[in-house]
Amino acid sequence: MMFPSKLPRVGTTIFSVMSALANEVGATNLSQGFPDFAADPKLLELVGKAMQNGHNQYAHTWGLPALREAIAHKTAVVYNTEVNPNTEVTVVSGASEALFNALACVVGAGDEVIILEPAYDLYAPAIALFGGKAVGVALVYPSYSVDWAKVKEAITPRTKAIIINTPHNPSGAVLTAHDLQALSLIVANTDIVLLSDEVYEHIIFDGQVHESVLKYPALRERSFVISSFGKTYHTTGWKIGYCIAPPAFTNEFRKVHQFNTFSTSTPMQVALAVFLEDTEAYLSLPAFYQERRDKFKEMLKATPFEILSCAGTYFQLVGYGHLSQEPDTVYAQRLTREVGVATIPVSVFYDMPTDHKVIRFCFAKRYETLEQGIEKLVKFEARLKR
C-alpha cells in the first residue's frame, strides 16, 4: 500500500549521510555540527542529582517555571530586554521543534516564507509540510551578506513570514545592527511574521555583539526567537531549546507544542535552571570557540584550500574551486573516502542548484580531532586536486 509523499524531494539529511559515510570508512568526522568534547562536569552532576532526587516524570508543558524564570533573567542580562516567563517563554525539545511549531502556527496553504540561502535544511521541508512555499533569496557570495533590496523584491501579497539566522549556519556570517534596521524598514506596516533562529547566539567572534531581534522592539513584537541549550552547553544530544515570543504568538505556539512533544526532559530542565545562574558559562563562550576557530584556521593554512570568513558559529567554510571543478557533493564524498576527512557540501543548503565549490568544516572538536583531520588533508594533498 502506498500514499502520496508530502516531501517527495526530501531524502536522508546530508548530515546523517556524511556521518554514516565517515563511520563506514573510518574518516575523521568534521562534518556534522556536534562537539566531540564533554559538557561541563558541574552540569552533568546537576542532571544526575535531579534524577536521584526524583525529577523523572513529565515536566510542566511550557517548561519548568524555574527554568523559564532563569531564561527570562538571562535575556535581561544579555540583551537588556524584559520578557515574561509565564506568557512569553516556552521550553521545547530542541530548536528544531521550536522552528517546526512556529511554522505550524503561521503557515497555511499557499503562504510564502522567505528564507535566506544557503539555509538550514529544516526550513523548506517544514514550510512545505504546512502547505506553504519557501522563497529563497541568495546571500551574497563570498561574504554571505544579505542584499535587503532582493529581500524586499521577494515580498508578495502571499508572504507570511521571513526566517533569519544569525550567526548563520552554514556560512558563519552574522547580521549587524544595520541589517536589523534594514529588516525593520522592510516589514514595517506589514503583517509579516519573523522567525529568528539564534541558536549560535553566544558563538560570535572578534569583539562583535550578537544582534538579537529581542533588542529591537519593532521586530520583537512580530517575532518567534529561537535558542538552543545544546549549542550553548555542548549537549546537542539533549535536544533542549526554547522560544521567546509575544504572548499572542506564544499562546498559538504552545497549542502546537502540547500536541507535538507535550513536554521536555525534566531532569535536564532542573539542572539547566540551576546552571544558568553561572553567567560566565555562556558569556565565556565567544572566547572559548574563537580560540578553536583561530587555531583551526591557522592549521588550514597548511592546506591549499581558500579559507573564507567566519564571524560566528563553529563552522568554517573553505573554497576548492581552484583545485577541482567536481560538484561539491561529489568532492565531499571523495574527500571522505580517499582522504579520510568528512565535510559538508554547502550546495545542499540551497533549494535552487547553487554550487560555489565550497565545503563546511565543524571545528567544535577536540584539538586532537582537528589536528588529525589536518594531517590527513596535508598528507593526501594531491587528492584534493582533480
QUIHUGI-V724237 format. One line per field, one symbol per residue. ss: DSSP state (H for helix, E for strand, - for the rest). A space follows every 10 residues. Layout:
# QUIHUGI-V724237
ss = ???
This chain:
# QUIHUGI-V724237
ss = ---------- ---HHHHHHH HHHHH--EE- ---------- HHHHHHHHHH HH-------- ----HHHHHH HHHHHHHHH- --------EE EE--HHHHHH HHHHHH---- -EEEEEE--- -HHHHHHHH- --EEEEEE-E ----E--HHH HHHH----EE EEEEE----- ------HHHH HHHHHHH--- --EEEEE--- ---E------ --HHH-HHHH --EEEEEEHH HH---HHH-- EEEEE-HHHH HHHHHHHHHH -----HHHHH HHHHH----H HHH-HHHHHH HHHHHHHHHH -----EE--- -E--EEEEE- -------HHH HHHHHHHHH- EE-EEHHHH- -------EEE EE----HHHH HHHHHHHHH- HHHH--
